[in-house]
Amino acid sequence: MLADLENKRVTIENERLEIASYKEEIKQLKEKLQTKQDKIQETKDKILREANEKARDILQEAKDVADETIRIFQKAGPGASMKDLEKTREQVREKISGHNSKLSIQPGQPRKKPPAPKKLKLGDSVKILSMGLKGIVSSLPDHKGNLFVQCGIIRSQTNINDIILLEDDPVTKPSFSPRGASGSMKMSKSYTISPEINLLGKTVDEALAELDKYLDDAYLSHLSSVRIVHGKGTGALRKAVQGHLKKVKYIQSFRQGEHGEGDAGVTIATFRA
């Protein structure tokens, strides 16, 4: 009787130790799995950050060429050659269109469906997803879905699968006066641009894409300076905005807002004359 009880006790103790061993093994496996998941997420985040940074650099490169074109337009006088100006514009269009497939990698955001070709109309406000730019439909899609979108002074070729309609965010159209009898070419803008942009609540990628377009419009509208509201928070958005301003060639200087201007939650940027 006592021997049976002792055998049962030993058996139970062995089973308890075995269960404890299994639990420890499961715990270690969970920790290893979590470590692997963390590393995968870190790698994914790093790849996305690098891809987005590369995309912004590519877009900035194209914008630098566009800036040069803007200066040519602004300085154009009676002796300016329309043929040369059109050639420069075409080079800009080709450069930006050539970067379309490399731009704007946005993780974790649901993508809207492209508009149906029959529903798209001339003058519709759209966003080119691969470039992160807003513009106006200037030609209807052909049988392959290719069309032109006017983004500021740049007429960019894209595909209907790379655009979405902007129902509640109309894009103001730039107006160009044709070459007159004197041979001069004039350019005017009908933009009504606010001297302030509010980026509160946006991710860094969303904010920089919106800021990029806004700075173009503000510069073309001959504003001397703009007020960029990014908030204080962790400072990540402020750092990203100010880092981006350093890369924009037509920005002469920028500073943190003073007392009464928004302090550290605001950056004041001044354009080159």
URCOR-V172195 format. One record per backbone hydrogen bond with DSSP energy under -0.5 kcal/mol. CO is the residue of the C=O (numbers start at 1). NH is the residue of the N-H. If there is no record, write none. Layout:
CO NH
CO NH
This chain:
1 5
2 6
3 7
4 8
5 9
6 10
7 11
8 12
9 13
10 14
11 15
12 16
13 17
14 18
15 19
16 20
17 21
18 22
19 23
20 24
21 25
22 26
23 27
24 28
25 29
26 30
27 31
28 32
29 33
30 34
31 35
32 36
33 37
34 38
35 39
36 40
37 41
38 42
39 43
40 44
41 45
42 46
43 47
44 48
45 49
46 50
47 51
48 52
49 53
50 54
51 55
52 56
53 57
54 58
55 59
56 60
57 61
58 62
59 63
60 64
61 65
62 66
63 67
64 68
65 69
66 70
67 71
68 72
69 73
70 74
71 75
72 76
73 76
77 80
80 82
81 85
82 86
83 87
84 88
85 89
86 90
87 91
88 92
89 93
90 94
91 95
92 96
93 97
94 98
95 99
96 99
97 100
99 102
99 103
100 103
104 106
105 107
106 109
116 119
116 120
117 120
121 124
124 137
125 166
126 135
127 129
127 164
128 131
128 132
128 133
133 128
135 126
136 150
137 123
142 145
145 160
146 142
147 158
148 138
148 139
149 151
149 156
150 136
150 152
151 154
153 155
154 151
154 156
156 149
158 147
159 162
160 163
162 129
162 130
164 127
165 167
170 172
175 188
177 186
180 183
184 180
186 177
188 175
191 193
195 227
197 199
197 229
199 202
203 207
204 208
205 209
206 210
207 211
208 212
209 213
210 214
211 215
212 216
213 217
214 218
215 219
216 220
217 221
218 223
219 222
224 271
226 228
226 269
227 197
227 229
228 230
228 267
229 199
232 235
235 239
236 240
237 241
238 242
239 243
240 244
241 245
242 246
244 247
244 248
245 248
247 249
248 251
250 252
250 272
253 270
255 268
258 261
258 262
258 263
262 265
263 257
263 266
265 230
265 231
266 257
267 228
267 269
268 255
269 226
270 252
270 253
